[in-house]
Every structure is written in structure tokens, then in C-alpha cells.
Amino acid sequence: VLLSPVCVKSIDRLNRQIDTSLNKEQIKNSPQIGTRTTVSMQMEADTLNYYRWPLYWTDVGFWGTTATYLENPIGSEDYSKRLSTHLRSAKEVIGYKIHASDKRFGKVEDILVQDTDWTVKSLVTKTSKSFPSRSVLLSPRSVRTISWPDGEIETALSAAQVRFQPKYEGRELRMQ
């Protein structure tokens, strides 16, 4: 089942529970999606339409400035192109190689997500042997490109800049 953060009412970290605005029947009858399938924006749009949630990518701002349900937003060329974009599982990205602008320096070890708005807060990156081996936090804003087929992420940072990124000490909640 694919659920939007729109339905999340609260998160109980201690008991590892998420309270939603949905009932069991709504979830049971929601559009099906395969667990090994890459989620497309079309699949996400179908789910959002089922729940009558707003399509957050049709307006400005992260979740849009309005919570307006759009009956049938498909039609514009831009919207149709965006539906072909695929979302990725965070688990898929863990293990991707990370490149500085001038050399490869490690792999994605974990992803920290802001639980208030579900944005990626940091990529926890394990540096390789050519660096002092440690885990550092990289801002998603430092990402220049992602090669999904090759499992590689290129950053705008140089190797020297990577050395000065905040060290990750494992005190924050890890994705499971």
C-alpha cells in the first residue's frame, strides 16, 4: 500500500507506530502496488485520487500552497512528462557510490528523513579508505546528479569539502 504523508497524523517513535487519518476499509480498498515495483508518479496520482488528496506537485511549495483536490489534472504536456518520473525506495539508494567533484569517496549508508514534512534531511555516507574512515552527513542539496542504473550519486562537493562535513555519530533515528 502506498500512503501519502498527507494522511499522517502523528508518529510514535517509542512504539514504532504511525497514526493516520485513514480507516482499515480505506487502506484495504486502496490501489494495489507491488512491493518490488518502482513507484511511478502515475501510480502515486492514482493513490492520491483514490483518497481525494491534493496532488502536491501541481502547485508551488513542497506540498503546494493549497490543499485542493484536482479531479483530473492530466492534460498539460508538463504534467504528462512528470508522470513518467519514477520515485525510488530509500532502501534502493542505500549502498549507492558517492562521488565528490574530483574523486569517489564512499557509499550511502543510511538516509535521515525529517518526520515533520518527509523531506530527506541528510545522506549518511561512509567514507572510503582514501579518506579517514567515518560516517559523514551530506545535505541533499549537495547532490548534483543520480545515476539510477549505475547506483551512483555525484555531489557538487570537492574531496576537501567532504572532509569538513558533519560527522554522523548515530544519535538520530535510523530508517529501518
ZIHURA-V812317 format. One record per backbone hydrogen bond with DSSP energy under -0.5 kcal/mol. NH is the residue of the N-H (numbers start at 1). CO is the residue of the C=O. E is the energy in kcal/mol with one decimal. If there is no record, write none. Layout:
nh = <NH,NH>
co = <CO,CO>
e = <E,E>
//
This chain:
nh = <3,7,8,9,10,12,13,16,17,19,20,21,27,28,29,30,37,40,41,41,42,44,45,46,47,48,49,50,51,52,53,55,56,58,59,68,69,71,73,75,76,80,81,82,83,84,84,85,87,92,93,94,95,96,97,98,99,100,101,105,106,107,108,109,110,112,113,114,115,117,118,121,121,122,123,124,124,125,125,126,127,127,128,131,136,137,138,138,142,143,144,145,147,148,151,152,153,154,155,156,162,163,164,164,165,168,169>
co = <1,4,5,19,19,17,11,12,12,10,18,7,23,24,25,27,34,38,83,85,83,40,41,42,43,44,45,46,47,48,48,68,54,55,56,66,67,69,70,76,73,76,77,78,79,80,81,82,39,89,89,90,108,93,151,106,153,103,157,98,98,126,96,124,124,122,111,119,113,114,114,112,119,112,138,110,122,123,136,107,125,134,105,128,125,166,123,136,139,140,154,154,152,146,147,147,97,145,99,142,158,159,160,161,162,135,167>
e = <-0.6,-1.8,-1.2,-3.3,-1.6,-3.2,-0.9,-0.7,-2.1,-2.5,-0.5,-1.9,-2.0,-3.0,-2.2,-1.2,-0.9,-0.5,-0.6,-1.7,-1.1,-2.2,-2.9,-2.4,-2.0,-2.9,-2.7,-2.2,-2.1,-0.7,-2.8,-0.5,-1.1,-1.9,-0.8,-0.6,-0.5,-0.6,-0.6,-0.7,-0.8,-2.1,-2.2,-2.1,-1.5,-0.5,-1.2,-1.4,-3.7,-0.6,-1.1,-1.3,-2.2,-2.4,-2.4,-3.3,-2.9,-3.5,-3.6,-2.4,-1.3,-1.9,-2.5,-3.8,-1.5,-2.7,-0.5,-3.0,-0.6,-0.5,-2.2,-2.9,-0.5,-1.5,-2.7,-2.5,-0.6,-0.7,-3.0,-2.5,-0.7,-3.0,-2.9,-1.8,-2.7,-2.9,-2.3,-0.5,-1.9,-1.2,-3.3,-1.6,-3.2,-0.8,-1.5,-1.7,-3.0,-2.7,-3.0,-2.9,-2.0,-1.5,-0.5,-1.1,-1.8,-3.2,-0.6>
//
